[in-house]
Amino acid sequence: MNIDIRPAIMDDAYEIKNLINSQAKKGRMLPVSINQVFENLKNFWVVCDSKGKIIGCGALKIVWRNLGEIRSLAVKNTKQKTGCGTKLVETLILEAKKLGIKKIFVLTYVPEFFEKFGFIRIEKTKLPHKIWFDCINCPKFPRCDEIPMIKNL
């Protein structure tokens, strides 16, 4: 499949929101508002098909010194298992390395996918900064059922 991976632009925001929220409705991730997408647009990368249509997205957030997070990783249902998610994660890891980030983590419902990249499961207590930045405002707090994973870069 011919795909293109690029940083997100303003015109991508609503498609990113819709893609993430379509997966959130299936319980695969947490939903986002359009405001959250715009606030974090510079963190997002998108995968486009040969016609330029967005079929996947993901974001790299700098959380703390030497710590980053892969978040909002979503691929259209019809394009899953085609390598789009893999290419996105590889791109986000490469971006983290370019920034000098030493560790990258993810909170996920699909740990098996991230294990392919060398992420390992950890206790949430290993991510104290994450709790203060996002978790307190999460609708699932304090009963988070996402699985925390980390990778040394």
N, CA, C and O atoms as a GROMACS GRO file, in nm:
protein
  612
    1MET      N    1   0.085  -0.118   0.000
    1MET     CA    2   0.000   0.000   0.000
    1MET      C    3   0.089   0.125   0.000
    1MET      O    4   0.187   0.132   0.074
    2ASN      N    5   0.054   0.220  -0.083
    2ASN     CA    6   0.128   0.344  -0.094
    2ASN      C    7   0.073   0.444   0.007
    2ASN      O    8  -0.040   0.490  -0.006
    3ILE      N    9   0.155   0.479   0.108
    3ILE     CA   10   0.112   0.573   0.211
    3ILE      C   11   0.215   0.683   0.228
    3ILE      O   12   0.331   0.668   0.191
    4ASP      N   13   0.171   0.792   0.285
    4ASP     CA   14   0.257   0.906   0.315
    4ASP      C   15   0.239   0.940   0.462
    4ASP      O   16   0.126   0.947   0.511
    5ILE      N   17   0.348   0.962   0.533
    5ILE     CA   18   0.342   1.004   0.673
    5ILE      C   19   0.399   1.144   0.680
    5ILE      O   20   0.507   1.172   0.628
    6ARG      N   21   0.323   1.233   0.746
    6ARG     CA   22   0.366   1.372   0.754
    6ARG      C   23   0.314   1.436   0.883
    6ARG      O   24   0.221   1.385   0.945
    7PRO      N   25   0.377   1.548   0.923
    7PRO     CA   26   0.322   1.622   1.037
    7PRO      C   27   0.183   1.674   1.003
    7PRO      O   28   0.155   1.708   0.888
    8ALA      N   29   0.096   1.680   1.102
    8ALA     CA   30  -0.041   1.729   1.082
    8ALA      C   31  -0.040   1.879   1.055
    8ALA      O   32   0.049   1.952   1.099
    9ILE      N   33  -0.141   1.922   0.981
    9ILE     CA   34  -0.162   2.065   0.954
    9ILE      C   35  -0.302   2.102   1.002
    9ILE      O   36  -0.383   2.016   1.036
   10MET      N   37  -0.330   2.231   1.004
   10MET     CA   38  -0.458   2.280   1.057
   10MET      C   39  -0.579   2.211   0.992
   10MET      O   40  -0.675   2.175   1.060
   11ASP      N   41  -0.574   2.192   0.861
   11ASP     CA   42  -0.688   2.132   0.791
   11ASP      C   43  -0.713   1.987   0.831
   11ASP      O   44  -0.817   1.931   0.796
   12ASP      N   45  -0.620   1.925   0.903
   12ASP     CA   46  -0.634   1.785   0.944
   12ASP      C   47  -0.711   1.769   1.076
   12ASP      O   48  -0.752   1.658   1.109
   13ALA      N   49  -0.729   1.876   1.150
   13ALA     CA   50  -0.777   1.866   1.289
   13ALA      C   51  -0.908   1.791   1.303
   13ALA      O   52  -0.919   1.702   1.388
   14TYR      N   53  -1.007   1.823   1.222
   14TYR     CA   54  -1.137   1.757   1.238
   14TYR      C   55  -1.130   1.608   1.198
   14TYR      O   56  -1.197   1.525   1.260
   15GLU      N   57  -1.051   1.577   1.097
   15GLU     CA   58  -1.036   1.436   1.060
   15GLU      C   59  -0.965   1.358   1.170
   15GLU      O   60  -1.001   1.244   1.198
   16ILE      N   61  -0.865   1.420   1.233
   16ILE     CA   62  -0.795   1.356   1.345
   16ILE      C   63  -0.894   1.329   1.459
   16ILE      O   64  -0.900   1.218   1.512
   17LYS      N   65  -0.971   1.431   1.495
   17LYS     CA   66  -1.071   1.415   1.602
   17LYS      C   67  -1.169   1.303   1.569
   17LYS      O   68  -1.198   1.219   1.654
   18ASN      N   69  -1.220   1.303   1.448
   18ASN     CA   70  -1.319   1.202   1.410
   18ASN      C   71  -1.260   1.062   1.410
   18ASN      O   72  -1.326   0.967   1.451
   19LEU      N   73  -1.136   1.049   1.365
   19LEU     CA   74  -1.070   0.918   1.362
   19LEU      C   75  -1.050   0.866   1.505
   19LEU      O   76  -1.082   0.751   1.535
   20ILE      N   77  -0.996   0.951   1.592
   20ILE     CA   78  -0.974   0.910   1.731
   20ILE      C   79  -1.106   0.874   1.798
   20ILE      O   80  -1.116   0.771   1.864
   21ASN      N   81  -1.207   0.958   1.780
   21ASN     CA   82  -1.334   0.934   1.849
   21ASN      C   83  -1.409   0.814   1.793
   21ASN      O   84  -1.488   0.753   1.865
   22SER      N   85  -1.386   0.779   1.667
   22SER     CA   86  -1.448   0.657   1.614
   22SER      C   87  -1.389   0.534   1.683
   22SER      O   88  -1.460   0.436   1.708
   23GLN      N   89  -1.260   0.539   1.715
   23GLN     CA   90  -1.197   0.429   1.789
   23GLN      C   91  -1.236   0.433   1.937
   23GLN      O   92  -1.251   0.329   2.000
   24ALA      N   93  -1.253   0.553   1.991
   24ALA     CA   94  -1.295   0.567   2.131
   24ALA      C   95  -1.434   0.509   2.153
   24ALA      O   96  -1.460   0.450   2.257
   25LYS      N   97  -1.523   0.525   2.056
   25LYS     CA   98  -1.658   0.469   2.068
   25LYS      C   99  -1.656   0.318   2.078
   25LYS      O  100  -1.748   0.257   2.133
   26LYS      N  101  -1.551   0.256   2.025
   26LYS     CA  102  -1.536   0.111   2.032
   26LYS      C  103  -1.459   0.069   2.158
   26LYS      O  104  -1.432  -0.050   2.177
   27GLY      N  105  -1.424   0.166   2.244
   27GLY     CA  106  -1.354   0.136   2.368
   27GLY      C  107  -1.206   0.111   2.350
   27GLY      O  108  -1.142   0.056   2.440
   28ARG      N  109  -1.149   0.151   2.237
   28ARG     CA  110  -1.008   0.124   2.209
   28ARG      C  111  -0.915   0.235   2.257
   28ARG      O  112  -0.794   0.214   2.266
   29MET      N  113  -0.971   0.352   2.286
   29MET     CA  114  -0.891   0.465   2.333
   29MET      C  115  -0.982   0.569   2.395
   29MET      O  116  -1.104   0.554   2.393
   30LEU      N  117  -0.924   0.673   2.449
   30LEU     CA  118  -1.002   0.779   2.509
   30LEU      C  119  -1.040   0.883   2.403
   30LEU      O  120  -0.962   0.909   2.312
   31PRO      N  121  -1.159   0.941   2.414
   31PRO     CA  122  -1.201   1.042   2.316
   31PRO      C  123  -1.125   1.174   2.335
   31PRO      O  124  -1.066   1.199   2.440
   32VAL      N  125  -1.129   1.257   2.230
   32VAL     CA  126  -1.069   1.390   2.235
   32VAL      C  127  -1.169   1.493   2.185
   32VAL      O  128  -1.258   1.460   2.106
   33SER      N  129  -1.154   1.614   2.231
   33SER     CA  130  -1.235   1.725   2.180
   33SER      C  131  -1.158   1.793   2.067
   33SER      O  132  -1.036   1.775   2.055
   34ILE      N  133  -1.226   1.870   1.987
   34ILE     CA  134  -1.156   1.944   1.882
   34ILE      C  135  -1.058   2.042   1.943
   34ILE      O  136  -0.953   2.069   1.886
   35ASN      N  137  -1.092   2.097   2.060
   35ASN     CA  138  -1.001   2.187   2.129
   35ASN      C  139  -0.871   2.116   2.166
   35ASN      O  140  -0.763   2.173   2.150
   36GLN      N  141  -0.882   1.993   2.215
   36GLN     CA  142  -0.761   1.917   2.249
   36GLN      C  143  -0.676   1.892   2.125
   36GLN      O  144  -0.553   1.898   2.132
   37VAL      N  145  -0.740   1.863   2.014
   37VAL     CA  146  -0.664   1.839   1.890
   37VAL      C  147  -0.591   1.967   1.848
   37VAL      O  148  -0.472   1.962   1.819
   38PHE      N  149  -0.660   2.080   1.846
   38PHE     CA  150  -0.595   2.205   1.807
   38PHE      C  151  -0.481   2.242   1.902
   38PHE      O  152  -0.375   2.286   1.858
   39GLU      N  153  -0.503   2.223   2.033
   39GLU     CA  154  -0.399   2.255   2.131
   39GLU      C  155  -0.273   2.170   2.112
   39GLU      O  156  -0.163   2.213   2.145
   40ASN      N  157  -0.291   2.050   2.060
   40ASN     CA  158  -0.179   1.957   2.046
   40ASN      C  159  -0.143   1.926   1.901
   40ASN      O  160  -0.071   1.830   1.874
   41LEU      N  161  -0.192   2.006   1.808
   41LEU     CA  162  -0.176   1.975   1.666
   41LEU      C  163  -0.030   1.957   1.626
   41LEU      O  164   0.002   1.872   1.542
   42LYS      N  165   0.060   2.036   1.684
   42LYS     CA  166   0.202   2.025   1.650
   42LYS      C  167   0.262   1.891   1.692
   42LYS      O  168   0.370   1.855   1.646
   43ASN      N  169   0.194   1.819   1.780
   43ASN     CA  170   0.242   1.688   1.824
   43ASN      C  171   0.199   1.575   1.731
   43ASN      O  172   0.255   1.466   1.736
   44PHE      N  173   0.100   1.602   1.646
   44PHE     CA  174   0.039   1.497   1.564
   44PHE      C  175   0.111   1.473   1.432
   44PHE      O  176   0.165   1.564   1.369
   45TRP      N  177   0.109   1.347   1.394
   45TRP     CA  178   0.150   1.302   1.262
   45TRP      C  179   0.032   1.227   1.203
   45TRP      O  180  -0.047   1.168   1.276
   46VAL      N  181   0.019   1.230   1.072
   46VAL     CA  182  -0.089   1.160   1.005
   46VAL      C  183  -0.034   1.069   0.896
   46VAL      O  184   0.071   1.095   0.838
   47VAL      N  185  -0.108   0.962   0.871
   47VAL     CA  186  -0.080   0.872   0.759
   47VAL      C  187  -0.191   0.896   0.657
   47VAL      O  188  -0.309   0.894   0.690
   48CYS      N  189  -0.149   0.920   0.533
   48CYS     CA  190  -0.245   0.944   0.426
   48CYS      C  191  -0.231   0.836   0.321
   48CYS      O  192  -0.122   0.785   0.296
   49ASP      N  193  -0.344   0.801   0.259
   49ASP     CA  194  -0.340   0.703   0.151
   49ASP      C  195  -0.297   0.772   0.022
   49ASP      O  196  -0.265   0.891   0.022
   50SER      N  197  -0.295   0.699  -0.087
   50SER     CA  198  -0.247   0.753  -0.215
   50SER      C  199  -0.332   0.868  -0.267
   50SER      O  200  -0.288   0.944  -0.354
   51LYS      N  201  -0.454   0.882  -0.214
   51LYS     CA  202  -0.541   0.993  -0.255
   51LYS      C  203  -0.532   1.112  -0.159
   51LYS      O  204  -0.603   1.211  -0.176
   52GLY      N  205  -0.446   1.101  -0.057
   52GLY     CA  206  -0.429   1.209   0.039
   52GLY      C  207  -0.526   1.206   0.155
   52GLY      O  208  -0.529   1.298   0.236
   53LYS      N  209  -0.606   1.101   0.164
   53LYS     CA  210  -0.705   1.087   0.271
   53LYS      C  211  -0.637   1.034   0.398
   53LYS      O  212  -0.558   0.940   0.391
   54ILE      N  213  -0.666   1.096   0.512
   54ILE     CA  214  -0.606   1.053   0.638
   54ILE      C  215  -0.665   0.919   0.680
   54ILE      O  216  -0.787   0.903   0.690
   55ILE      N  217  -0.576   0.823   0.703
   55ILE     CA  218  -0.619   0.690   0.744
   55ILE      C  219  -0.563   0.651   0.881
   55ILE      O  220  -0.596   0.545   0.935
   56GLY      N  221  -0.477   0.737   0.936
   56GLY     CA  222  -0.421   0.710   1.067
   56GLY      C  223  -0.359   0.835   1.126
   56GLY      O  224  -0.327   0.930   1.054
   57CYS      N  225  -0.344   0.834   1.259
   57CYS     CA  226  -0.282   0.948   1.326
   57CYS      C  227  -0.217   0.900   1.456
   57CYS      O  228  -0.248   0.793   1.507
   58GLY      N  229  -0.129   0.982   1.506
   58GLY     CA  230  -0.065   0.957   1.634
   58GLY      C  231   0.009   1.082   1.676
   58GLY      O  232   0.042   1.166   1.593
   59ALA      N  233   0.034   1.094   1.804
   59ALA     CA  234   0.100   1.213   1.856
   59ALA      C  235   0.216   1.175   1.947
   59ALA      O  236   0.214   1.071   2.013
   60LEU      N  237   0.316   1.261   1.948
   60LEU     CA  238   0.428   1.250   2.041
   60LEU      C  239   0.424   1.372   2.130
   60LEU      O  240   0.440   1.485   2.083
   61LYS      N  241   0.404   1.349   2.258
   61LYS     CA  242   0.400   1.459   2.354
   61LYS      C  243   0.524   1.454   2.442
   61LYS      O  244   0.562   1.348   2.492
   62ILE      N  245   0.587   1.569   2.459
   62ILE     CA  246   0.696   1.580   2.554
   62ILE      C  247   0.631   1.598   2.691
   62ILE      O  248   0.555   1.692   2.712
   63VAL      N  249   0.662   1.506   2.782
   63VAL     CA  250   0.599   1.507   2.914
   63VAL      C  251   0.690   1.571   3.018
   63VAL      O  252   0.645   1.648   3.103
   64TRP      N  253   0.816   1.539   3.011
   64TRP     CA  254   0.913   1.585   3.110
   64TRP      C  255   1.049   1.572   3.047
   64TRP      O  256   1.063   1.517   2.938
   65ARG      N  257   1.150   1.620   3.115
   65ARG     CA  258   1.286   1.607   3.063
   65ARG      C  259   1.316   1.459   3.039
   65ARG      O  260   1.304   1.377   3.130
   66ASN      N  261   1.353   1.428   2.919
   66ASN     CA  262   1.389   1.291   2.879
   66ASN      C  263   1.272   1.194   2.876
   66ASN      O  264   1.293   1.073   2.867
   67LEU      N  265   1.147   1.243   2.884
   67LEU     CA  266   1.031   1.155   2.884
   67LEU      C  267   0.927   1.204   2.785
   67LEU      O  268   0.882   1.319   2.790
   68GLY      N  269   0.888   1.115   2.694
   68GLY     CA  270   0.785   1.146   2.597
   68GLY      C  271   0.675   1.042   2.601
   68GLY      O  272   0.690   0.935   2.660
   69GLU      N  273   0.563   1.074   2.537
   69GLU     CA  274   0.450   0.983   2.532
   69GLU      C  275   0.396   0.974   2.391
   69GLU      O  276   0.379   1.075   2.323
   70ILE      N  277   0.372   0.851   2.347
   70ILE     CA  278   0.296   0.829   2.224
   70ILE      C  279   0.150   0.824   2.265
   70ILE      O  280   0.113   0.747   2.355
   71ARG      N  281   0.068   0.906   2.200
   71ARG     CA  282  -0.072   0.909   2.238
   71ARG      C  283  -0.161   0.925   2.116
   71ARG      O  284  -0.115   0.962   2.008
   72SER      N  285  -0.287   0.895   2.135
   72SER     CA  286  -0.389   0.912   2.030
   72SER      C  287  -0.353   0.840   1.901
   72SER      O  288  -0.377   0.892   1.792
   73LEU      N  289  -0.296   0.721   1.913
   73LEU     CA  290  -0.262   0.641   1.795
   73LEU      C  291  -0.387   0.571   1.746
   73LEU      O  292  -0.445   0.488   1.816
   74ALA      N  293  -0.428   0.604   1.624
   74ALA     CA  294  -0.551   0.547   1.569
   74ALA      C  295  -0.534   0.524   1.420
   74ALA      O  296  -0.473   0.604   1.349
   75VAL      N  297  -0.589   0.412   1.372
   75VAL     CA  298  -0.590   0.378   1.230
   75VAL      C  299  -0.732   0.338   1.194
   75VAL      O  300  -0.798   0.265   1.268
   76LYS      N  301  -0.779   0.386   1.079
   76LYS     CA  302  -0.914   0.349   1.034
   76LYS      C  303  -0.930   0.198   1.036
   76LYS      O  304  -0.836   0.124   1.006
   77ASN      N  305  -1.047   0.151   1.072
   77ASN     CA  306  -1.074   0.007   1.081
   77ASN      C  307  -1.036  -0.065   0.952
   77ASN      O  308  -0.976  -0.172   0.957
   78THR      N  309  -1.070  -0.008   0.837
   78THR     CA  310  -1.045  -0.075   0.709
   78THR      C  311  -0.898  -0.077   0.670
   78THR      O  312  -0.860  -0.147   0.576
   79LYS      N  313  -0.814  -0.002   0.743
   79LYS     CA  314  -0.671   0.006   0.711
   79LYS      C  315  -0.584  -0.057   0.819
   79LYS      O  316  -0.462  -0.052   0.811
   80GLN      N  317  -0.648  -0.117   0.920
   80GLN     CA  318  -0.569  -0.183   1.024
   80GLN      C  319  -0.507  -0.309   0.968
   80GLN      O  320  -0.560  -0.370   0.874
   81LYS      N  321  -0.396  -0.348   1.025
   81LYS     CA  322  -0.319  -0.466   0.984
   81LYS      C  323  -0.255  -0.447   0.846
   81LYS      O  324  -0.227  -0.544   0.776
   82THR      N  325  -0.232  -0.318   0.808
   82THR     CA  326  -0.167  -0.290   0.679
   82THR      C  327  -0.030  -0.224   0.697
   82THR      O  328   0.036  -0.190   0.599
   83GLY      N  329   0.012  -0.206   0.822
   83GLY     CA  330   0.141  -0.146   0.849
   83GLY      C  331   0.136   0.003   0.880
   83GLY      O  332   0.238   0.063   0.911
   84CYS      N  333   0.018   0.063   0.873
   84CYS     CA  334   0.005   0.207   0.901
   84CYS      C  335   0.042   0.240   1.046
   84CYS      O  336   0.117   0.334   1.070
   85GLY      N  337  -0.010   0.164   1.140
   85GLY     CA  338   0.020   0.187   1.280
   85GLY      C  339   0.168   0.167   1.309
   85GLY      O  340   0.228   0.242   1.386
   86THR      N  341   0.225   0.065   1.248
   86THR     CA  342   0.368   0.038   1.266
   86THR      C  343   0.452   0.156   1.215
   86THR      O  344   0.545   0.200   1.283
   87LYS      N  345   0.420   0.206   1.097
   87LYS     CA  346   0.493   0.320   1.040
   87LYS      C  347   0.479   0.443   1.128
   87LYS      O  348   0.574   0.519   1.146
   88LEU      N  349   0.360   0.464   1.183
   88LEU     CA  350   0.339   0.577   1.273
   88LEU      C  351   0.425   0.566   1.398
   88LEU      O  352   0.493   0.662   1.435
   89VAL      N  353   0.423   0.450   1.462
   89VAL     CA  354   0.503   0.433   1.583
   89VAL      C  355   0.651   0.449   1.552
   89VAL      O  356   0.723   0.514   1.627
   90GLU      N  357   0.698   0.392   1.442
   90GLU     CA  358   0.839   0.408   1.404
   90GLU      C  359   0.874   0.555   1.383
   90GLU      O  360   0.981   0.600   1.424
   91THR      N  361   0.784   0.629   1.320
   91THR     CA  362   0.807   0.772   1.297
   91THR      C  363   0.811   0.848   1.429
   91THR      O  364   0.897   0.934   1.448
   92LEU      N  365   0.719   0.818   1.520
   92LEU     CA  366   0.714   0.888   1.648
   92LEU      C  367   0.836   0.855   1.734
   92LEU      O  368   0.887   0.943   1.804
   93ILE      N  369   0.884   0.732   1.729
   93ILE     CA  370   1.005   0.694   1.802
   93ILE      C  371   1.125   0.768   1.744
   93ILE      O  372   1.209   0.817   1.819
   94LEU      N  373   1.133   0.776   1.613
   94LEU     CA  374   1.243   0.849   1.549
   94LEU      C  375   1.241   0.997   1.588
   94LEU      O  376   1.345   1.055   1.615
   95GLU      N  377   1.123   1.057   1.590
   95GLU     CA  378   1.109   1.197   1.632
   95GLU      C  379   1.153   1.215   1.776
   95GLU      O  380   1.221   1.312   1.809
   96ALA      N  381   1.116   1.121   1.862
   96ALA     CA  382   1.157   1.128   2.003
   96ALA      C  383   1.309   1.124   2.014
   96ALA      O  384   1.368   1.200   2.091
   97LYS      N  385   1.371   1.036   1.939
   97LYS     CA  386   1.518   1.027   1.941
   97LYS      C  387   1.581   1.156   1.893
   97LYS      O  388   1.679   1.202   1.952
   98LYS      N  389   1.527   1.216   1.788
   98LYS     CA  390   1.579   1.343   1.735
   98LYS      C  391   1.573   1.454   1.840
   98LYS      O  392   1.659   1.541   1.844
   99LEU      N  393   1.469   1.450   1.924
   99LEU     CA  394   1.453   1.550   2.029
   99LEU      C  395   1.541   1.523   2.151
   99LEU      O  396   1.552   1.608   2.239
  100GLY      N  397   1.604   1.407   2.156
  100GLY     CA  398   1.687   1.372   2.270
  100GLY      C  399   1.612   1.308   2.383
  100GLY      O  400   1.663   1.297   2.495
  101ILE      N  401   1.490   1.265   2.356
  101ILE     CA  402   1.411   1.196   2.457
  101ILE      C  403   1.473   1.059   2.483
  101ILE      O  404   1.509   0.987   2.389
  102LYS      N  405   1.487   1.022   2.610
  102LYS     CA  406   1.552   0.897   2.647
  102LYS      C  407   1.456   0.783   2.674
  102LYS      O  408   1.491   0.666   2.659
  103LYS      N  409   1.334   0.816   2.714
  103LYS     CA  410   1.232   0.714   2.741
  103LYS      C  411   1.100   0.762   2.681
  103LYS      O  412   1.068   0.880   2.682
  104ILE      N  413   1.026   0.666   2.630
  104ILE     CA  414   0.896   0.697   2.573
  104ILE      C  415   0.796   0.597   2.628
  104ILE      O  416   0.825   0.478   2.640
  105PHE      N  417   0.678   0.646   2.662
  105PHE     CA  418   0.578   0.556   2.718
  105PHE      C  419   0.446   0.570   2.644
  105PHE      O  420   0.427   0.660   2.563
  106VAL      N  421   0.358   0.478   2.674
  106VAL     CA  422   0.225   0.476   2.616
  106VAL      C  423   0.130   0.417   2.719
  106VAL      O  424   0.167   0.330   2.797
  107LEU      N  425   0.007   0.466   2.718
  107LEU     CA  426  -0.102   0.403   2.792
  107LEU      C  427  -0.193   0.342   2.686
  107LEU      O  428  -0.240   0.413   2.597
  108THR      N  429  -0.217   0.214   2.695
  108THR     CA  430  -0.283   0.146   2.584
  108THR      C  431  -0.379   0.038   2.631
  108THR      O  432  -0.371  -0.012   2.743
  109TYR      N  433  -0.470   0.003   2.542
  109TYR     CA  434  -0.556  -0.114   2.560
  109TYR      C  435  -0.507  -0.230   2.474
  109TYR      O  436  -0.564  -0.339   2.477
  110VAL      N  437  -0.400  -0.206   2.397
  110VAL     CA  438  -0.347  -0.308   2.305
  110VAL      C  439  -0.196  -0.324   2.330
  110VAL      O  440  -0.115  -0.287   2.245
  111PRO      N  441  -0.160  -0.379   2.445
  111PRO     CA  442  -0.017  -0.389   2.478
  111PRO      C  443   0.062  -0.476   2.380
  111PRO      O  444   0.180  -0.451   2.358
  112GLU      N  445  -0.002  -0.576   2.323
  112GLU     CA  446   0.068  -0.665   2.230
  112GLU      C  447   0.126  -0.588   2.110
  112GLU      O  448   0.234  -0.621   2.061
  113PHE      N  449   0.054  -0.488   2.064
  113PHE     CA  450   0.103  -0.408   1.952
  113PHE      C  451   0.233  -0.337   1.989
  113PHE      O  452   0.328  -0.339   1.911
  114PHE      N  453   0.238  -0.275   2.106
  114PHE     CA  454   0.356  -0.199   2.145
  114PHE      C  455   0.472  -0.288   2.188
  114PHE      O  456   0.588  -0.246   2.181
  115GLU      N  457   0.443  -0.410   2.232
  115GLU     CA  458   0.551  -0.503   2.267
  115GLU      C  459   0.639  -0.533   2.146
  115GLU      O  460   0.758  -0.561   2.162
  116LYS      N  461   0.582  -0.527   2.026
  116LYS     CA  462   0.660  -0.551   1.903
  116LYS      C  463   0.772  -0.449   1.886
  116LYS      O  464   0.870  -0.475   1.816
  117PHE      N  465   0.758  -0.333   1.950
  117PHE     CA  466   0.858  -0.226   1.938
  117PHE      C  467   0.952  -0.221   2.058
  117PHE      O  468   1.036  -0.132   2.067
  118GLY      N  469   0.938  -0.316   2.148
  118GLY     CA  470   1.025  -0.320   2.265
  118GLY      C  471   0.971  -0.249   2.388
  118GLY      O  472   1.044  -0.230   2.485
  119PHE      N  473   0.844  -0.209   2.385
  119PHE     CA  474   0.783  -0.151   2.505
  119PHE      C  475   0.758  -0.262   2.605
  119PHE      O  476   0.724  -0.375   2.568
  120ILE      N  477   0.776  -0.230   2.732
  120ILE     CA  478   0.749  -0.328   2.839
  120ILE      C  479   0.645  -0.269   2.934
  120ILE      O  480   0.635  -0.148   2.952
  121ARG      N  481   0.569  -0.359   2.994
  121ARG     CA  482   0.466  -0.316   3.089
  121ARG      C  483   0.530  -0.271   3.219
  121ARG      O  484   0.627  -0.330   3.267
  122ILE      N  485   0.472  -0.164   3.274
  122ILE     CA  486   0.521  -0.110   3.401
  122ILE      C  487   0.401  -0.074   3.490
  122ILE      O  488   0.287  -0.076   3.445
  123GLU      N  489   0.430  -0.042   3.613
  123GLU     CA  490   0.327   0.007   3.705
  123GLU      C  491   0.303   0.156   3.676
  123GLU      O  492   0.395   0.229   3.641
  124LYS      N  493   0.180   0.199   3.693
  124LYS     CA  494   0.147   0.341   3.671
  124LYS      C  495   0.227   0.433   3.762
  124LYS      O  496   0.253   0.548   3.727
  125THR      N  497   0.265   0.383   3.878
  125THR     CA  498   0.341   0.466   3.972
  125THR      C  499   0.478   0.505   3.917
  125THR      O  500   0.542   0.596   3.970
  126LYS      N  501   0.523   0.439   3.812
  126LYS     CA  502   0.650   0.473   3.748
  126LYS      C  503   0.637   0.598   3.660
  126LYS      O  504   0.736   0.648   3.608
  127LEU      N  505   0.513   0.647   3.644
  127LEU     CA  506   0.487   0.763   3.559
  127LEU      C  507   0.424   0.877   3.640
  127LEU      O  508   0.312   0.919   3.609
  128PRO      N  509   0.492   0.927   3.740
  128PRO     CA  510   0.430   1.030   3.825
  128PRO      C  511   0.394   1.158   3.752
  128PRO      O  512   0.291   1.218   3.781
  129HIS      N  513   0.476   1.201   3.659
  129HIS     CA  514   0.446   1.325   3.588
  129HIS      C  515   0.322   1.310   3.501
  129HIS      O  516   0.245   1.404   3.486
  130LYS      N  517   0.303   1.194   3.445
  130LYS     CA  518   0.185   1.168   3.363
  130LYS      C  519   0.058   1.188   3.443
  130LYS      O  520  -0.038   1.247   3.393
  131ILE      N  521   0.056   1.141   3.564
  131ILE     CA  522  -0.063   1.153   3.647
  131ILE      C  523  -0.102   1.299   3.666
  131ILE      O  524  -0.219   1.335   3.654
  132TRP      N  525  -0.004   1.383   3.695
  132TRP     CA  526  -0.035   1.524   3.722
  132TRP      C  527  -0.076   1.599   3.596
  132TRP      O  528  -0.157   1.692   3.603
  133PHE      N  529  -0.024   1.562   3.483
  133PHE     CA  530  -0.054   1.637   3.360
  133PHE      C  531  -0.189   1.603   3.300
  133PHE      O  532  -0.263   1.694   3.261
  134ASP      N  533  -0.224   1.478   3.291
  134ASP     CA  534  -0.344   1.438   3.219
  134ASP      C  535  -0.444   1.357   3.300
  134ASP      O  536  -0.565   1.376   3.286
  135CYS      N  537  -0.396   1.269   3.383
  135CYS     CA  538  -0.485   1.172   3.446
  135CYS      C  539  -0.590   1.235   3.536
  135CYS      O  540  -0.703   1.186   3.541
  136ILE      N  541  -0.555   1.340   3.605
  136ILE     CA  542  -0.651   1.401   3.697
  136ILE      C  543  -0.775   1.450   3.623
  136ILE      O  544  -0.885   1.449   3.679
  137ASN      N  545  -0.759   1.491   3.498
  137ASN     CA  546  -0.872   1.541   3.420
  137ASN      C  547  -0.941   1.433   3.337
  137ASN      O  548  -1.037   1.462   3.265
  138CYS      N  549  -0.895   1.312   3.347
  138CYS     CA  550  -0.952   1.202   3.268
  138CYS      C  551  -1.082   1.152   3.331
  138CYS      O  552  -1.091   1.143   3.454
  139PRO      N  553  -1.182   1.122   3.249
  139PRO     CA  554  -1.307   1.069   3.305
  139PRO      C  555  -1.291   0.934   3.374
  139PRO      O  556  -1.378   0.894   3.453
  140LYS      N  557  -1.184   0.863   3.345
  140LYS     CA  558  -1.163   0.732   3.408
  140LYS      C  559  -1.080   0.740   3.537
  140LYS      O  560  -1.060   0.638   3.603
  141PHE      N  561  -1.033   0.858   3.571
  141PHE     CA  562  -0.953   0.874   3.692
  141PHE      C  563  -1.043   0.860   3.815
  141PHE      O  564  -1.150   0.920   3.815
  142PRO      N  565  -1.006   0.787   3.917
  142PRO     CA  566  -0.880   0.716   3.938
  142PRO      C  567  -0.887   0.568   3.900
  142PRO      O  568  -0.803   0.490   3.943
  143ARG      N  569  -0.984   0.529   3.820
  143ARG     CA  570  -1.001   0.387   3.786
  143ARG      C  571  -0.956   0.358   3.644
  143ARG      O  572  -1.028   0.296   3.566
  144CYS      N  573  -0.838   0.402   3.613
  144CYS     CA  574  -0.781   0.385   3.480
  144CYS      C  575  -0.762   0.236   3.450
  144CYS      O  576  -0.710   0.161   3.533
  145ASP      N  577  -0.804   0.196   3.331
  145ASP     CA  578  -0.783   0.056   3.293
  145ASP      C  579  -0.687   0.043   3.175
  145ASP      O  580  -0.674  -0.065   3.117
  146GLU      N  581  -0.620   0.153   3.140
  146GLU     CA  582  -0.519   0.146   3.036
  146GLU      C  583  -0.392   0.082   3.093
  146GLU      O  584  -0.365   0.091   3.213
  147ILE      N  585  -0.316   0.019   3.007
  147ILE     CA  586  -0.193  -0.049   3.048
  147ILE      C  587  -0.074   0.041   3.016
  147ILE      O  588  -0.051   0.076   2.900
  148PRO      N  589   0.004   0.079   3.120
  148PRO     CA  590   0.122   0.162   3.095
  148PRO      C  591   0.239   0.077   3.047
  148PRO      O  592   0.265  -0.032   3.098
  149MET      N  593   0.309   0.130   2.946
  149MET     CA  594   0.425   0.062   2.890
  149MET      C  595   0.532   0.166   2.863
  149MET      O  596   0.502   0.283   2.839
  150ILE      N  597   0.658   0.123   2.866
  150ILE     CA  598   0.769   0.217   2.846
  150ILE      C  599   0.877   0.152   2.761
  150ILE      O  600   0.891   0.030   2.757
  151LYS      N  601   0.954   0.236   2.694
  151LYS     CA  602   1.066   0.190   2.611
  151LYS      C  603   1.181   0.286   2.630
  151LYS      O  604   1.164   0.408   2.623
  152ASN      N  605   1.298   0.232   2.655
  152ASN     CA  606   1.421   0.313   2.659
  152ASN      C  607   1.469   0.332   2.516
  152ASN      O  608   1.474   0.238   2.438
  153LEU      N  609   1.504   0.455   2.484
  153LEU     CA  610   1.550   0.484   2.348
  153LEU      C  611   1.701   0.488   2.341
  153LEU      O  612   1.758   0.511   2.234
   0.00000   0.00000   0.00000
